[in-house]
Amino acid sequence: MWGVDAPELSTREGPAAREVLRALLGDGPVACRVIDRDRYGRAVARCFAGDRDLAEDLVRRGCARDWPRYSGGAYARVSRAGVCR
């Protein structure tokens, strides 16, 4: 996801972040807009469930960190330290 650093699934925090993302997705449609490609050629996108920015929700819940180098600080205002929940 564009603008955030989230834990890899293989890390201690990864499974919790995955479960929070699953809950955020729910059963509704998700729309993603590719912003860029990373150095490995993978799509980097902003994704929304309805009008909710999924990256912002992950940062707000402590499951990802704002990555100002790429986001320009877009998620700094909702950033919080703590356990992903």
N, C-alpha and C positions, 0 to 999 in steps of 0.2 A: 504494500500500500504506500502511496505517495506520502512523504513528509513525516513518517514515523519509523522508529526502530522498535520492532517487536521481537520477543524471544523466539528462538528456533524451537521447534517441537522437541528436539532431543535434549533441551535444557530443563532444569528443575521447574522453571516457570512456564515452559511451553504448553504442557497439557491444560493448565488452568486458563491460559490465554485463549487456547482453541475452544474450550467450553464456553467462555464468555462470548466469543465471536459467534459461535453456533446459536447461542441464546439471542444475540442481537439480530441475527439473520431471520430468525423465526421462519414462518412459512411463506412470507411475502416475496415479491420479486426484488432482485438486487440489480442495480444499474452501475456499471463501472465505465469510466472514461479514461483511456490510456493517456497519460501525460508525457511519458518518456520511456526509454529502455535503459536498463542498467548495463553495466559493463559485461554481463554474461548474456545479454540479449533478451532478458526477461522483461515483460511488460511491467511498468510501474503505473498504477492507476489510482484515481480517487473513486471510491465506491460508496454508494448510498443505498440504504434500505428505506424506501419512501423518500422523505426529505431529511433523513438522519445520516450524517457523515459518519461512516463506520470507524474511520481512523480517529476521529474526535472522540467518539464514545469509548474506544479502547484506551486512549490516553486518559480520559476522565476517570475511568475505572482502575487505573494503575496497571493496565495490561500492556501498554506500549509507552514509548517516550517520544515527545516531540523531537524531531531531528532538524534543528534550525538551518543547518547547512543546505538542506533540500526544501524545507517548508517555509523558510523565511520567518520562522517563529509562529506560524499559523495556529499551532495548538498549545503554545506556551501558556495562554490564559487558563486553560483547563487542566494543565499538568498537575499531577499530584504524586507524591511518593507513597509507597506502601504496597500492600499485597494486592494482587490482581483479584478483583471480585466483581 
